């Protein structure tokens, strides 16, 4: 019987049709992934996602390179607000899961400012029991240490009583390797069907 479900953020909880970099290129003509600028996402941004660097301290160097005319806070608002649409069907379904005694948590790779934005301003804190973000754990999916850090907080729950829901195959593979149940998320209806097999 599943006692704890760990929901990935983007996909299961947040609808995201386009990434920040795609929107910035299409709407503002700014290509932050152009040739020598991809180092931000492959370098310093990854350090922000595990809490080793602060995004607000990193971005001032990049803004002139990206030809962004506003402030760091304006960029972050543009970034975060464009990736903040809740899946309301999932939100309502999570409420029924929690009423039946299943604990539901956010398990995400995110730096601290977007984590806080989603949790507090988007309001994920109102319908989940807690969150596990890479910026606080110091590890990212698909590292096994990510799941290890989460599991430390549940001394009375067996590994086979966890279910991980994620749209990234490598995260699913590592969660299974750690000993959790894990299912690749494709859409809400498939998730409901899959969950029935774990709760029968």
N, C-alpha and C positions, 0 to 999 in steps of 0.2 A: 504494500500500500504506500502510495506517495504521500509524504508529509510536508516536503519542501519543494517548491518550484523556483528555479532561478531563471528569470526572463532576461534575455538580451534586450538592449534598449532599442536600437534602430532596426526596424522590421517588426518585431512582435508588439512593441509598445508605442514607438514613434514611427509615423509614416514619413518616409523620406524618399521622394522621387528623384531628387538631385542633391549632390554634394555641394557644400559651400563653394568649392573651387569652380564647379560647373556654373553655378548661378552667377558668380562674380564675373566670369568670362562672358556669359551671355548677356547679362544685364548692365554691366559696367565696362565691358571690354578689357578687363584686367585678367591676364593669364598667369596665375600664381604657380602653375605647374610647368611653365616654359623652361626648357633646357636646364640652365644653371640654377633655377630657383626651386627645383624639386627637393633640394637638400633640406629645406625646412620640414617637409612632411616625413622625410626619411631620416632626419637627424634630430634637431632640437625639439620638434613637436612630439616625437616618441618619448623623449626625456620628460616632457611635460605630462605625458599620459601616465607615467609611473611616478610622478611627484618629485622628480629630481630637479626640474626647472619650473619656473613660474612663467606662464604664457604672457602675462602682461609685461614682464621684464624682457622677454624674448622678442616680442612683436615690434617694438620701436625700430629695431635694425631693419626689419623687413618691409615696413610700410613704404618708405621711399622707393625701394626696389620694385614693389608691386604698383607703385604710382597711386596709392590710396591717399586721397586728399584729407580725409577726416582723422579723428583721434583713434586711439586703440580701443576705447570703450565703444565708439561708434561702429568700428569694424566687428567687434565681438557681438554687438547687438544685431547687426546685419547677419552675421554668421549663425548665431544661435536661434534667432527668431524664425529664420527660414527653415529650420530643422526641428520644429517643435509641435507638429500636429499629432495629437493623441489619436490612437485607434480606439474609438469610443466603444466599439463592440468588445474589444479585448478588456477595456477598463471595466465594463459592466460584468463581464464573465469572471474576471478576477474577484470581483465583490462576492459572487456566488461561491467561488472556491474558498475564499477566506471564511465565509459563513459556515462552510462545511468542515472547517478546521484545518485546511491546508494553508501553510505559511507561504507567502509569495514575496519574492525579493527581486530587485533589479541587480543584474550582474553584467557590468559594462566595462569596456575599454574607453575611458574618457579622461580628459584633464579636469582639474578641479573647478574651473569656472563654468564649463558647460555642465558638469555634474551638478553643481549648485543651482544653475539656471533651470535645469530640467526638474530637479527635486523640489525646489521652492517656488519658482515662478510659473512653471508649466503645471505644477501641482501633483507630480507623481507621488509625493509624500502622502497624499490624502487617500491613496488606494493600494499602496504596497506596505509591507511590514518593515522594510528596510532596504538598504542598498549596499552593494559591494562594487566599488569603482576601482579601477587599476591605479588611479592617482593616490588612493589611500592604502591600497594593499601592497604597492611597490612592485607588482608583477602584472603582466598582461596575458590574456588569452592569446595563444593556446598553451602558455607555459603551465606545466603541472603545478608549479608553486602557487599559481593563482587560485586553483581549486583547493589546494592545501590550506591556504590562508583562510578561505571561507569556511572550510570544514572544522577548523579549530573552534569556531563559535557555536558548534552544535554537538556537544559531547553526548547527548542522549538520542541522537538520530543516526541510524545506520546509513552507509553510503548508498545502499540499494533503495533507500527511502527518499532519495533526491531525484529530481528530474530537471535537466538543463534544456532550455529551449533557446536555440540560436540559429541564425541564418548563415553562419560561416562553418563550412565543413571541417576546417582544422580545429575549431573550438569544440565541435561535437566529438571529434576523434580524441582530443586530449581529455575531455570530461569522461568519456567512456574508459579511457586508459587509466584514469584515476580511480574509477570504480563507480561513478555516478551513472544513472540512466540519462540518456541524452537523445534528443530528437531534432532533426533539421527542420527549421521553420520555413514554410512556404507561404501559407495563408491561414487565416483564422479558422475556416471551416475544417481544414485538414488537421489543425491543432486539436480542435474539439473531438474529432474522431479518434485521433491518436491517444488523447488523454483517457478516453473511455477504457482503452485496453489496460491502462495502468491502474485504474480505479475499480475494476471489476473484482 
